[in-house]
Structure formats: structure tokens, C-alpha cells
């Protein structure tokens, strides 16, 4: 079989490990081609993985596949009909394009693998890349805590930790639990704000000299001390966590395990010559949901 692989928009930690495993396994019996859609020209370029030195081990994890821009309409991907099967990796919003392509093709099957550093994938226990991203966020905040814990300010320090982009409520809440912080969601209501201020006052009245407040870019950081926290005596400072740094090259143990499970699921889907669908992890097992 002639197998194509394309990666849209996002490559969180674990994707490259997954690709090495999939390519090295499939090359034993199939032609495997990396595909890239150029954002400027809209042209597709190809890389025959048989010409690459792809080892089925963890020795060399050089990047195998460049990212492609997700097209607004899938017509630019009609050339993919020349493949027997295409594995498509990307964020949740890429699924609509994958479904459209699967309906467009007569004899080409498409397998969608949703990935995310947020818990925003429908139907999966935890998307590939999530655990590594959350670990990086927590480590970054704890390093700041080690510094400010030894410093004294005229007023208690409220450190706003702003996560880049639009972050799911679950990410904010889980990171806050891990570091003993507080959350301000972008769509907060007045009663939540009052409860937040009450909790912060309780922290400071107990002798705590600092607290963390987590939010994402949908909230203007400067409005927090000047508008919403104006009635609390605080020393305000912000720290921004770069989304790109949450997708580092070193996956956590959990993301490595998830990557290998998903890789095995992709290989099995190809070998069984299954119809189009998407690949998820449910109850710690790989689950192919056919369209």
C-alpha cells in the first residue's frame, strides 16, 4: 500500500516519537510518504521515508515531518487521492477537513489523529501532548515560587500566570491544584470574582505572602489589578507561559506511552485496511472510531 502522512498546525510532545515508530514499522511492507502543504503556494511536497534513515529505536529523534497549514477548504488536498491511505495529525478543528476528504475520496481511507496540549479532544481520555504541556506549566510556576518565597514585599505578591492562547478550563484548574493557586476564567461571573477575592484575602490573612492567579490571553492582565482587584492591597506582577515551550522535544513518560499506543493503533489500522475514521485513547486502550 501507498501510505501518506500529513501533520496539520500542531506537533506537541510525543508526535515525533509516534512518527518514528509508525514509519519504521510500516516501511517493512509499504511505501510511506511524508506530505507537506505549503501555506504560500498551496502546493503539496512529498518525502519518501524509504530515503530517510529511520530507525525503529529511540536513538535518533530528528524531526520527520514539517507542519502543514490547515486549508480553509479541503479542495487543495485532492491530490491525496493517489494514496491508498492517509494518516492526518492535527488539532480538533482539523477533523471537519478530514471528514470532508474521506467523503471526497473513492478509494483512499483517511485516519485522523487529534492532538492537543489542552484537554479539548472529544471522546479521548487524554490527548497526546497534554501531560508534557501541563508538566512544563507546573515546573515553570514552581521555579518562580522558589524565588518569590524568599522575598518580602510591602503588600502580598499576587503573581498572575497568563497562559498563551485560549486554554481550557480543565488545564487552568489542574495546574492551579498542583501549585495551590487560583483561577480566573475568561467568562467569569460576578459571584466567582467575589469568591476569588475572598479566597485571596483568606490566604493573605493567614500569613501567606504570595499567591498565584492563572488565566489565559482572553483576559487583559492589566485589568486585573486596576479593575477587578482594586479593593485588595496587592503587589501585582505577571508571568507569561509561552505555548511553544509547552510542546518541547522531551515527552513525559505518560506521553511516551500514549505515543507508542497510538502508533500501534495506526499500524494496525493500515494492516487491517480499515475505512476512514479517527484514533482515540479510551480507558487506556486505542479505539478507532470509523466515520
Backbone as CSV, one residue per row, in Angstrom:
resi,resn,N_x,N_y,N_z,CA_x,CA_y,CA_z,C_x,C_y,C_z
1,UNK,0.831,-1.211,0.000,0.000,0.000,0.000,0.860,1.254,0.000
2,UNK,0.303,2.307,-0.556,0.971,3.600,-0.577,0.352,4.462,0.525
3,UNK,1.126,4.738,1.572,0.618,5.429,2.759,1.181,6.836,2.814
4,UNK,0.325,7.833,3.025,0.756,9.213,3.196,0.509,9.676,4.622
5,UNK,1.373,10.556,5.120,1.210,11.109,6.473,1.371,12.621,6.394
6,UNK,0.409,13.349,6.947,0.460,14.812,6.969,0.126,15.299,8.372
7,UNK,0.825,16.346,8.808,0.643,16.874,10.159,0.210,18.333,10.070
8,UNK,-1.031,18.621,10.486,-1.588,19.962,10.407,-1.342,20.763,11.686
9,UNK,-0.752,21.934,11.532,-0.773,23.001,12.532,0.020,22.740,13.819
10,UNK,-0.037,21.531,14.380,0.455,21.337,15.741,1.246,20.040,15.884
11,UNK,2.365,20.122,16.601,3.158,18.925,16.886,3.584,18.947,18.349
12,UNK,2.673,18.620,19.256,3.034,18.589,20.675,4.006,17.458,20.973
13,UNK,4.536,17.454,22.171,5.488,16.423,22.574,4.881,15.037,22.371
14,UNK,5.667,14.144,21.806,5.217,12.771,21.578,4.902,12.473,20.124
15,UNK,4.583,13.507,19.335,4.225,13.282,17.929,5.416,12.740,17.142
16,UNK,6.607,13.287,17.391,7.765,12.814,16.638,8.114,11.373,16.995
17,UNK,7.969,11.008,18.277,8.201,9.627,18.685,7.210,8.695,17.993
18,UNK,5.963,9.137,17.935,4.926,8.359,17.259,5.273,8.161,15.783
19,UNK,5.697,9.235,15.119,6.022,9.144,13.702,7.172,8.182,13.442
20,UNK,8.188,8.216,14.262,9.320,7.294,14.085,8.857,5.840,14.167
21,UNK,7.999,5.570,15.117,7.510,4.192,15.289,6.631,3.776,14.117
22,UNK,5.710,4.637,13.716,4.800,4.317,12.611,5.572,4.103,11.316
23,UNK,6.457,5.026,11.004,7.198,4.942,9.741,8.092,3.717,9.710
24,UNK,8.841,3.480,10.787,9.761,2.335,10.793,9.015,1.016,10.692
25,UNK,7.822,0.931,11.278,7.037,-0.315,11.202,6.408,-0.497,9.827
26,UNK,5.832,0.577,9.276,5.128,0.445,8.001,6.069,0.270,6.812
27,UNK,7.283,0.794,6.920,8.223,0.677,5.805,8.608,-0.772,5.504
28,UNK,8.342,-1.662,6.433,8.677,-3.063,6.216,7.832,-3.684,5.103
29,UNK,6.640,-3.134,4.875,5.768,-3.751,3.868,5.053,-2.745,2.974
30,UNK,5.260,-1.440,3.209,4.507,-0.418,2.476,5.419,0.715,2.039
31,UNK,4.918,1.521,1.120,5.561,2.786,0.774,4.969,3.867,1.670
32,UNK,5.837,4.583,2.355,5.372,5.602,3.304,5.944,6.959,2.894
33,UNK,5.048,7.939,2.743,5.434,9.254,2.235,4.996,10.355,3.191
34,UNK,5.919,11.252,3.511,5.575,12.441,4.281,5.040,13.511,3.353
35,UNK,3.975,14.197,3.764,3.314,15.196,2.928,3.325,16.536,3.648
36,UNK,3.585,17.591,2.880,3.514,18.942,3.447,2.778,19.864,2.491
37,UNK,1.823,20.612,3.046,1.090,21.612,2.279,1.709,22.975,2.538
38,UNK,2.230,23.609,1.484,2.859,24.913,1.621,1.803,25.998,1.807
39,UNK,1.976,26.820,2.842,0.972,27.836,3.164,0.895,28.920,2.107
40,UNK,2.018,29.255,1.464,2.043,30.343,0.497,1.522,29.919,-0.875
41,UNK,2.090,28.839,-1.395,1.738,28.409,-2.754,0.547,27.468,-2.802
42,UNK,0.250,26.807,-1.690,-0.821,25.816,-1.678,-0.418,24.516,-2.328
43,UNK,0.877,24.374,-2.666,1.368,23.159,-3.325,1.732,22.099,-2.289
44,UNK,1.571,20.847,-2.694,1.959,19.723,-1.848,3.369,19.270,-2.222
45,UNK,4.190,19.034,-1.211,5.509,18.458,-1.426,5.574,17.121,-0.700
46,UNK,6.450,16.234,-1.198,6.466,14.865,-0.696,7.879,14.445,-0.306
47,UNK,7.948,13.566,0.679,9.216,12.998,1.117,9.031,11.491,1.301
48,UNK,9.766,10.714,0.508,9.703,9.257,0.605,10.547,8.819,1.795
49,UNK,9.905,8.269,2.802,10.629,7.902,4.010,11.595,6.738,3.793
50,UNK,11.474,6.032,2.665,12.432,4.966,2.363,13.823,5.548,2.132
51,UNK,13.884,6.840,1.768,15.161,7.502,1.536,15.759,8.077,2.819
52,UNK,15.010,8.006,3.914,15.470,8.531,5.195,16.074,7.409,6.036
53,UNK,16.934,7.791,6.959,17.497,6.814,7.883,16.606,6.756,9.122
54,UNK,15.497,6.038,8.994,14.516,5.965,10.074,14.719,4.659,10.839
55,UNK,15.206,4.775,12.030,15.439,3.589,12.859,14.228,3.347,13.743
56,UNK,13.954,2.089,14.018,12.827,1.747,14.881,13.200,1.751,16.329
57,UNK,14.141,2.622,16.722,14.587,2.712,18.111,14.458,4.151,18.584
58,UNK,14.870,4.398,19.820,14.803,5.741,20.394,16.139,6.467,20.285
59,UNK,16.991,6.064,19.336,18.330,6.637,19.245,18.309,8.040,18.660
60,UNK,17.630,8.223,17.537,17.668,9.494,16.820,16.249,9.975,16.573
61,UNK,15.882,11.080,17.226,14.530,11.591,17.052,14.527,12.882,16.247
62,UNK,15.264,12.897,15.148,15.215,14.075,14.287,13.786,14.230,13.758
63,UNK,13.372,15.469,13.525,12.011,15.723,13.051,11.797,15.088,11.686
64,UNK,10.765,14.287,11.593,10.494,13.589,10.344,9.574,14.344,9.409
65,UNK,8.737,15.225,9.967,7.676,15.801,9.149,7.434,17.255,9.528
66,UNK,7.523,18.151,8.554,7.221,19.563,8.794,5.716,19.771,8.874
67,UNK,5.329,20.809,9.602,3.907,21.100,9.769,3.302,21.674,8.493
68,UNK,2.030,21.390,8.287,1.268,21.939,7.171,0.183,22.863,7.708
69,UNK,-0.100,23.917,6.960,-1.196,24.808,7.317,-2.519,24.132,6.981
70,UNK,-3.450,24.193,7.907,-4.762,23.613,7.662,-5.516,24.465,6.656
71,UNK,-5.874,23.919,5.494,-6.573,24.728,4.485,-7.996,25.047,4.915
72,UNK,-8.493,26.214,4.485,-9.868,26.594,4.820,-10.881,25.677,4.138
73,UNK,-10.535,25.237,2.926,-11.366,24.259,2.214,-10.452,23.110,1.790
74,UNK,-10.945,21.888,1.826,-10.082,20.725,1.562,-9.763,20.478,0.094
75,UNK,-10.259,21.330,-0.823,-10.040,21.085,-2.244,-8.560,21.003,-2.606
76,UNK,-7.727,21.765,-1.885,-6.302,21.767,-2.181,-5.610,20.463,-1.863
77,UNK,-6.339,19.545,-1.235,-5.757,18.256,-0.859,-6.278,17.112,-1.729
78,UNK,-6.891,17.460,-2.858,-7.449,16.423,-3.735,-6.381,15.452,-4.234
79,UNK,-5.133,15.933,-4.344,-4.048,15.070,-4.818,-3.812,13.867,-3.910
80,UNK,-4.283,13.960,-2.679,-4.073,12.852,-1.744,-4.839,11.599,-2.167
81,UNK,-5.710,11.740,-3.154,-6.454,10.584,-3.655,-5.535,9.546,-4.299
82,UNK,-4.280,9.927,-4.579,-3.345,8.973,-5.176,-2.824,7.968,-4.156
83,UNK,-3.075,8.227,-2.866,-2.642,7.309,-1.816,-3.748,6.309,-1.491
84,UNK,-3.336,5.157,-1.008,-4.315,4.166,-0.553,-4.884,4.554,0.811
85,UNK,-4.040,5.162,1.632,-4.466,5.600,2.965,-3.639,6.815,3.356
86,UNK,-4.275,7.725,4.098,-3.586,8.926,4.572,-3.843,9.081,6.066
87,UNK,-2.761,9.209,6.829,-2.858,9.497,8.264,-2.730,11.001,8.439
88,UNK,-3.717,11.604,9.088,-3.741,13.056,9.274,-3.701,13.374,10.767
89,UNK,-2.679,14.126,11.155,-2.476,14.502,12.548,-2.786,15.985,12.691
90,UNK,-3.435,16.375,13.785,-3.721,17.796,13.954,-4.667,18.067,15.105
91,UNK,-4.987,19.348,15.319,-5.913,19.725,16.396,-7.346,19.330,16.063
92,UNK,-8.218,19.458,17.031,-9.612,19.032,16.882,-10.286,19.680,15.681
93,UNK,-9.974,20.958,15.414,-10.653,21.655,14.320,-10.284,21.110,12.949
94,UNK,-9.261,20.261,12.875,-8.891,19.656,11.590,-9.839,18.522,11.199
95,UNK,-10.623,18.039,12.146,-11.459,16.869,11.854,-12.486,17.144,10.764
96,UNK,-13.019,18.344,10.701,-14.012,18.652,9.671,-13.410,18.476,8.283
97,UNK,-12.162,18.897,8.109,-11.493,18.728,6.817,-11.246,17.264,6.517
98,UNK,-10.876,16.505,7.540,-10.623,15.069,7.349,-11.911,14.360,6.918
99,UNK,-13.008,14.699,7.558,-14.281,14.081,7.189,-14.675,14.449,5.764
100,UNK,-14.455,15.704,5.394,-14.786,16.139,4.034,-13.948,15.393,3.005
101,UNK,-12.678,15.190,3.303,-11.808,14.464,2.385,-12.217,12.996,2.277
102,UNK,-12.584,12.409,3.402,-12.974,10.999,3.375,-14.214,10.780,2.515
103,UNK,-15.092,11.792,2.482,-16.278,11.696,1.618,-15.921,11.954,0.162
104,UNK,-14.883,12.766,-0.060,-14.467,13.134,-1.403,-13.764,11.978,-2.122
105,UNK,-13.023,11.155,-1.374,-12.220,10.093,-1.976,-13.042,8.825,-2.180
106,UNK,-12.791,8.150,-3.297,-13.478,6.881,-3.583,-12.747,5.692,-2.993
107,UNK,-11.416,5.706,-3.073,-10.654,4.521,-2.665,-9.511,4.846,-1.707
108,UNK,-9.514,6.031,-1.141,-8.479,6.425,-0.176,-9.101,6.561,1.207
109,UNK,-8.567,5.834,2.165,-9.050,5.922,3.542,-8.238,6.957,4.309
110,UNK,-8.900,7.696,5.196,-8.244,8.721,5.999,-8.384,8.372,7.482
111,UNK,-7.281,8.467,8.212,-7.314,8.263,9.661,-6.872,9.554,10.328
112,UNK,-7.746,10.110,11.159,-7.454,11.357,11.858,-6.957,11.058,13.262
113,UNK,-5.809,11.655,13.608,-5.266,11.533,14.960,-5.268,12.921,15.600
114,UNK,-6.250,13.227,16.463,-6.296,14.551,17.101,-5.248,14.664,18.208
115,UNK,-4.527,15.795,18.223,-3.530,16.046,19.259,-3.768,17.441,19.831
116,UNK,-3.345,17.647,21.071,-3.586,18.935,21.709,-2.792,19.043,22.995
117,UNK,-2.380,20.264,23.348,-1.794,20.483,24.663,-2.873,20.882,25.658
118,UNK,-4.110,21.014,25.180,-5.271,21.258,26.035,-6.130,20.002,26.078
119,UNK,-6.945,19.887,27.088,-7.874,18.752,27.163,-9.124,19.117,26.372
120,UNK,-8.974,19.208,25.051,-10.076,19.686,24.213,-10.435,18.702,23.109
121,UNK,-10.003,17.464,23.239,-10.300,16.450,22.233,-11.517,15.659,22.685
122,UNK,-12.524,15.647,21.852,-13.771,14.963,22.201,-13.586,13.449,22.174
123,UNK,-13.988,12.796,23.243,-14.031,11.342,23.262,-12.756,10.633,23.651
124,UNK,-11.706,11.394,24.017,-10.451,10.738,24.394,-10.156,10.992,25.865
125,UNK,-9.459,10.039,26.492,-9.110,10.206,27.905,-8.166,11.388,28.090
126,UNK,-7.132,11.414,27.272,-6.151,12.488,27.360,-5.398,12.563,26.046
127,UNK,-5.392,13.715,25.386,-4.725,13.804,24.086,-3.210,13.753,24.210
128,UNK,-2.558,13.300,23.156,-1.105,13.269,23.115,-0.554,14.685,23.225
129,UNK,0.376,14.895,24.122,0.979,16.207,24.329,0.476,16.933,25.561
130,UNK,-0.681,16.540,26.071,-1.287,17.237,27.207,-0.440,17.111,28.474
131,UNK,0.008,15.892,28.770,0.729,15.661,30.018,2.047,16.434,30.038
132,UNK,2.759,16.442,28.925,4.019,17.176,28.843,3.789,18.673,29.026
133,UNK,2.742,19.196,28.386,2.444,20.623,28.478,2.120,21.033,29.916
134,UNK,1.273,20.257,30.576,0.888,20.589,31.950,2.101,20.493,32.876
135,UNK,2.945,19.490,32.658,4.159,19.363,33.467,5.061,20.579,33.299
136,UNK,5.187,21.063,32.066,6.034,22.237,31.843,5.442,23.458,32.556
137,UNK,4.123,23.645,32.453,3.481,24.776,33.112,3.731,24.743,34.620
138,UNK,3.550,23.580,35.213,3.716,23.442,36.659,5.162,23.701,37.061
139,UNK,6.123,23.116,36.332,7.534,23.313,36.652,7.925,24.782,36.538
140,UNK,7.397,25.449,35.514,7.710,26.859,35.318,7.236,27.704,36.496
141,UNK,6.039,27.416,36.977,5.485,28.177,38.102,6.221,27.858,39.400
142,UNK,6.564,26.595,39.585,7.267,26.218,40.821,8.646,26.854,40.896
143,UNK,9.298,27.060,39.761,10.598,27.741,39.770,10.432,29.196,40.227
144,UNK,9.319,29.816,39.822,9.048,31.188,40.276,8.764,31.187,41.770
145,UNK,8.008,30.201,42.213,7.674,30.126,43.647,8.926,30.031,44.504
146,UNK,9.911,29.270,44.035,11.152,29.126,44.802,11.859,30.462,44.970
147,UNK,11.661,31.362,43.989,12.300,32.682,44.066,11.520,33.632,44.965
148,UNK,10.216,33.753,44.735,9.436,34.758,45.477,9.177,34.333,46.919
149,UNK,9.340,33.056,47.235,9.096,32.585,48.597,10.071,33.225,49.586
150,UNK,11.256,33.617,49.080,12.264,34.189,49.969,12.266,35.715,49.960
151,UNK,11.372,36.319,49.166,11.334,37.768,49.059,10.165,38.351,49.846
152,UNK,10.330,39.575,50.301,9.284,40.257,51.052,8.869,41.529,50.316
153,UNK,7.568,41.804,50.312,7.032,42.983,49.640,6.149,43.749,50.630
154,UNK,5.949,45.057,50.384,5.078,45.837,51.274,3.682,45.231,51.371
155,UNK,3.175,44.748,50.249,1.894,44.060,50.206,2.118,42.635,49.705
156,UNK,1.181,41.746,49.964,1.325,40.382,49.447,1.450,40.390,47.928
157,UNK,2.316,39.544,47.403,2.528,39.458,45.952,1.458,38.546,45.339
158,UNK,0.729,39.096,44.366,-0.183,38.291,43.565,0.450,38.166,42.186
159,UNK,0.869,36.967,41.861,1.532,36.734,40.584,0.528,36.157,39.599
160,UNK,0.232,36.943,38.564,-0.657,36.473,37.513,0.110,35.624,36.516
161,UNK,-0.312,34.391,36.328,0.318,33.492,35.362,-0.606,33.399,34.156
162,UNK,-0.191,34.012,33.052,-1.017,34.053,31.852,-0.541,32.994,30.860
163,UNK,-1.431,32.061,30.550,-1.125,31.027,29.572,-1.483,31.538,28.190
164,UNK,-0.605,31.300,27.234,-0.796,31.838,25.887,-1.975,31.170,25.193
165,UNK,-2.714,31.962,24.420,-3.833,31.434,23.643,-5.093,31.257,24.468
166,UNK,-5.977,30.412,23.951,-7.231,30.081,24.647,-7.066,28.723,25.296
167,UNK,-7.079,28.708,26.593,-6.780,27.495,27.356,-8.052,26.947,27.971
168,UNK,-8.182,25.640,27.968,-9.386,25.022,28.521,-9.454,25.233,30.031
169,UNK,-10.670,25.222,30.528,-10.899,25.380,31.965,-10.175,24.280,32.750
170,UNK,-10.154,23.066,32.187,-9.520,21.953,32.882,-8.025,22.174,33.082
171,UNK,-7.348,22.719,32.063,-5.915,22.989,32.200,-5.677,23.972,33.336
172,UNK,-6.419,25.075,33.330,-6.255,26.081,34.374,-6.494,25.486,35.758
173,UNK,-7.542,24.712,35.888,-7.892,24.159,37.196,-6.879,23.117,37.663
174,UNK,-6.399,22.271,36.752,-5.450,21.230,37.158,-4.104,21.826,37.539
175,UNK,-3.642,22.819,36.786,-2.382,23.467,37.134,-2.528,24.203,38.461
176,UNK,-3.672,24.858,38.659,-3.905,25.582,39.909,-3.900,24.635,41.104
177,UNK,-4.490,23.471,40.945,-4.494,22.481,42.032,-3.068,22.072,42.369
178,UNK,-2.257,21.850,41.333,-0.894,21.368,41.544,-0.015,22.369,42.273
179,UNK,-0.245,23.663,42.037,0.641,24.677,42.638,-0.052,25.458,43.759
180,UNK,-1.280,25.053,44.091,-2.013,25.722,45.156,-2.424,27.138,44.792
181,UNK,-2.811,27.319,43.517,-3.170,28.648,43.034,-4.653,28.832,42.835
182,UNK,-5.011,29.917,42.180,-6.399,30.279,41.920,-6.594,30.479,40.416
183,UNK,-7.838,30.419,39.963,-8.159,30.511,38.547,-9.123,31.666,38.303
184,UNK,-8.874,32.392,37.201,-9.823,33.392,36.724,-10.140,33.054,35.275
185,UNK,-11.304,32.451,35.052,-11.707,32.086,33.696,-12.136,33.323,32.912
186,UNK,-11.971,33.277,31.601,-12.270,34.433,30.764,-13.750,34.826,30.803
187,UNK,-14.610,33.848,31.105,-16.048,34.109,31.131,-16.597,34.138,32.562
188,UNK,-15.764,34.612,33.494,-16.159,34.586,34.904,-17.390,35.455,35.148
189,UNK,-18.142,35.081,36.168,-19.298,35.850,36.595,-18.962,36.595,37.884
190,UNK,-19.786,37.561,38.250,-19.503,38.417,39.396,-19.351,37.626,40.690
191,UNK,-20.183,36.608,40.862,-20.100,35.829,42.100,-18.785,35.048,42.189
192,UNK,-18.265,34.622,41.035,-16.970,33.923,41.037,-15.864,34.889,41.421
193,UNK,-15.923,36.121,40.908,-14.904,37.109,41.238,-14.913,37.415,42.731
194,UNK,-16.100,37.544,43.312,-16.192,37.817,44.749,-15.631,36.661,45.564
195,UNK,-15.907,35.428,45.139,-15.376,34.259,45.837,-13.857,34.194,45.706
196,UNK,-13.347,34.568,44.542,-11.899,34.588,44.331,-11.232,35.592,45.257
197,UNK,-11.795,36.781,45.347,-11.203,37.797,46.219,-11.277,37.380,47.688
198,UNK,-12.363,36.714,48.049,-12.494,36.219,49.420,-11.412,35.182,49.716
199,UNK,-11.158,34.288,48.764,-10.137,33.255,48.960,-8.745,33.858,49.059
200,UNK,-8.475,34.868,48.224,-7.170,35.526,48.280,-6.967,36.241,49.618
201,UNK,-8.008,36.925,50.098,-7.905,37.608,51.386,-7.650,36.614,52.506
202,UNK,-8.301,35.454,52.440,-8.084,34.429,53.452,-6.638,33.928,53.418
203,UNK,-6.101,33.765,52.205,-4.701,33.339,52.078,-3.771,34.362,52.722
204,UNK,-3.982,35.627,52.399,-3.087,36.671,52.898,-3.273,36.908,54.400
205,UNK,-4.509,36.803,54.875,-4.761,36.987,56.315,-4.118,35.866,57.134
206,UNK,-3.935,34.703,56.517,-3.325,33.572,57.235,-1.806,33.702,57.319
207,UNK,-1.260,34.731,56.679,0.182,34.935,56.720,0.896,34.596,55.432
208,UNK,0.163,34.114,54.445,0.783,33.791,53.170,1.204,35.085,52.477
209,UNK,2.423,35.123,51.982,2.962,36.360,51.413,2.802,36.450,49.897
210,UNK,2.293,35.415,49.280,2.112,35.437,47.821,1.010,34.458,47.436
211,UNK,0.508,34.638,46.225,-0.476,33.701,45.664,-0.356,33.761,44.145
212,UNK,-0.794,32.684,43.495,-0.774,32.603,42.039,-2.200,32.680,41.502
213,UNK,-2.355,33.425,40.409,-3.649,33.529,39.731,-3.455,33.153,38.269
214,UNK,-4.139,32.089,37.837,-3.979,31.593,36.474,-5.115,32.068,35.579
215,UNK,-4.764,32.482,34.357,-5.744,32.903,33.360,-5.080,32.811,31.992
216,UNK,-5.866,32.977,30.931,-5.280,32.910,29.589,-5.367,34.262,28.892
217,UNK,-4.996,34.303,27.602,-4.888,35.573,26.888,-6.224,36.235,26.580
218,UNK,-7.309,35.549,26.858,-8.609,36.180,26.655,-8.910,37.222,27.730
219,UNK,-8.064,37.264,28.745,-8.190,38.264,29.805,-7.009,39.225,29.712
220,UNK,-7.289,40.516,29.760,-6.251,41.544,29.771,-5.621,41.576,31.163
221,UNK,-4.346,41.210,31.239,-3.669,41.099,32.534,-3.680,42.403,33.319
222,UNK,-3.616,43.533,32.616,-3.539,44.823,33.307,-4.858,45.239,33.959
223,UNK,-5.946,44.634,33.520,-7.242,44.993,34.111,-7.444,44.310,35.468
224,UNK,-6.685,43.276,35.731,-6.883,42.542,36.985,-6.565,43.406,38.200
225,UNK,-5.365,44.014,38.288,-5.108,44.841,39.481,-5.840,46.180,39.472
226,UNK,-6.068,46.733,38.270,-6.651,48.081,38.195,-8.164,48.095,38.303
227,UNK,-8.815,47.001,37.948,-10.274,46.966,37.950,-10.831,45.911,38.897
228,UNK,-10.463,44.644,38.671,-11.129,43.564,39.394,-10.558,43.319,40.787
229,UNK,-9.281,43.704,41.021,-8.669,43.509,42.332,-8.306,44.837,42.987
230,UNK,-8.940,45.914,42.537,-8.570,47.241,43.026,-8.798,47.415,44.524
231,UNK,-9.702,46.652,45.101,-10.016,46.800,46.523,-9.194,45.871,47.413
232,UNK,-8.175,45.209,46.840,-7.275,44.365,47.626,-5.870,44.947,47.540
233,UNK,-5.197,45.084,48.683,-3.822,45.599,48.700,-2.878,44.482,48.254
234,UNK,-2.389,44.569,47.017,-1.513,43.530,46.468,-0.349,44.162,45.722
235,UNK,0.723,43.415,45.619,1.825,43.740,44.723,1.646,42.841,43.501
236,UNK,1.302,43.419,42.366,0.913,42.649,41.168,2.076,42.490,40.193
237,UNK,2.247,41.304,39.695,3.240,41.044,38.661,2.715,39.893,37.805
238,UNK,3.071,39.914,36.509,2.596,38.846,35.619,3.771,38.059,35.049
239,UNK,3.486,36.806,34.768,4.439,35.904,34.121,3.681,35.172,33.016
240,UNK,4.208,35.246,31.791,3.529,34.621,30.661,4.214,33.316,30.287
241,UNK,3.420,32.288,30.083,3.953,30.993,29.681,3.722,30.808,28.189
242,UNK,4.810,30.672,27.457,4.791,30.557,26.002,4.247,29.190,25.599
243,UNK,3.236,29.197,24.733,2.629,27.940,24.275,3.644,27.042,23.580
244,UNK,4.571,27.637,22.821,5.554,26.848,22.085,6.437,26.036,23.029
245,UNK,6.731,26.598,24.213,7.583,25.891,25.162,6.863,24.722,25.828
246,UNK,5.545,24.696,25.700,4.770,23.575,26.253,4.812,22.358,25.337
247,UNK,5.389,22.531,24.150,5.458,21.439,23.181,6.905,21.021,22.954
248,UNK,7.648,20.902,24.039,9.063,20.592,23.963,9.354,19.216,23.389
249,UNK,10.633,18.951,23.075,11.013,17.689,22.427,11.060,16.492,23.365
250,UNK,11.027,16.741,24.659,11.142,15.640,25.620,9.795,15.324,26.262
251,UNK,9.077,14.336,25.770,7.768,13.999,26.347,7.916,13.384,27.736
252,UNK,6.891,13.539,28.535,6.836,12.833,29.809,6.658,11.343,29.546
253,UNK,6.836,10.560,30.597,6.659,9.106,30.459,5.252,8.780,29.967
254,UNK,4.266,9.491,30.476,2.890,9.200,30.066,2.674,9.487,28.588
255,UNK,3.220,10.618,28.101,3.060,10.930,26.682,3.846,9.966,25.802
256,UNK,4.985,9.467,26.278,5.719,8.451,25.510,4.880,7.179,25.373
257,UNK,4.251,6.782,26.462,3.408,5.579,26.435,2.225,5.787,25.494
258,UNK,1.587,6.964,25.615,0.450,7.286,24.736,0.881,7.278,23.279
259,UNK,2.055,7.845,22.985,2.556,7.893,21.610,2.740,6.486,21.044
260,UNK,3.279,5.590,21.835,3.516,4.226,21.354,2.211,3.458,21.169
261,UNK,1.232,3.712,22.036,-0.074,3.063,21.881,-0.763,3.545,20.607
262,UNK,-0.719,4.856,20.375,-1.343,5.410,19.174,-0.614,4.946,17.916
263,UNK,0.713,4.853,17.983,1.477,4.370,16.827,1.062,2.945,16.473
264,UNK,0.905,2.113,17.494,0.468,0.732,17.249,-0.928,0.707,16.641
265,UNK,-1.795,1.640,17.085,-3.141,1.717,16.536,-3.148,2.120,15.069
266,UNK,-2.261,3.050,14.701,-2.159,3.468,13.299,-1.693,2.312,12.425
267,UNK,-0.659,1.615,12.874,-0.122,0.472,12.109,-1.194,-0.601,11.932
268,UNK,-1.937,-0.866,12.988,-2.993,-1.882,12.924,-4.095,-1.455,11.962
269,UNK,-4.442,-0.168,11.972,-5.463,0.346,11.048,-5.033,0.148,9.601
270,UNK,-3.771,0.413,9.305,-3.264,0.228,7.947,-3.276,-1.248,7.567
271,UNK,-2.791,-2.088,8.441,-2.694,-3.516,8.133,-4.058,-4.159,7.942
272,UNK,-5.049,-3.642,8.642,-6.404,-4.193,8.503,-7.180,-3.541,7.360
273,UNK,-6.561,-2.540,6.708,-7.180,-1.866,5.561,-8.582,-1.364,5.930
274,UNK,-8.667,-0.632,7.048,-9.958,-0.166,7.543,-10.410,1.113,6.838
275,UNK,-11.686,1.414,6.998,-12.271,2.610,6.401,-11.848,3.858,7.176
276,UNK,-12.276,5.018,6.708,-11.898,6.281,7.329,-12.473,6.413,8.734
277,UNK,-11.731,7.096,9.595,-12.176,7.300,10.967,-11.154,8.099,11.745
278,UNK,-11.270,8.061,13.073,-10.302,8.756,13.920,-9.824,7.826,15.024
279,UNK,-8.647,8.148,15.557,-7.995,7.293,16.538,-7.945,8.004,17.883
280,UNK,-8.455,7.345,18.915,-8.509,7.927,20.247,-7.964,6.946,21.276
281,UNK,-7.703,7.466,22.474,-7.374,6.619,23.620,-8.559,6.661,24.578
282,UNK,-9.165,5.506,24.809,-10.305,5.422,25.728,-10.060,4.269,26.689
283,UNK,-10.176,4.555,27.979,-9.917,3.552,29.027,-8.550,2.910,28.826
284,UNK,-7.564,3.743,28.478,-6.170,3.333,28.278,-5.972,2.376,27.113
285,UNK,-6.948,2.301,26.220,-6.822,1.446,25.048,-7.078,2.256,23.796
286,UNK,-6.437,1.846,22.704,-6.635,2.522,21.419,-7.999,2.181,20.854
287,UNK,-8.704,3.192,20.381,-10.047,2.989,19.856,-10.170,3.698,18.507
288,UNK,-10.430,2.942,17.458,-10.672,3.510,16.120,-12.157,3.695,15.948
289,UNK,-12.575,4.939,15.763,-13.987,5.232,15.516,-14.164,5.540,14.042
290,UNK,-14.821,4.636,13.331,-14.996,4.804,11.897,-16.074,5.838,11.608
291,UNK,-15.906,6.591,10.531,-16.885,7.604,10.152,-18.066,6.950,9.429
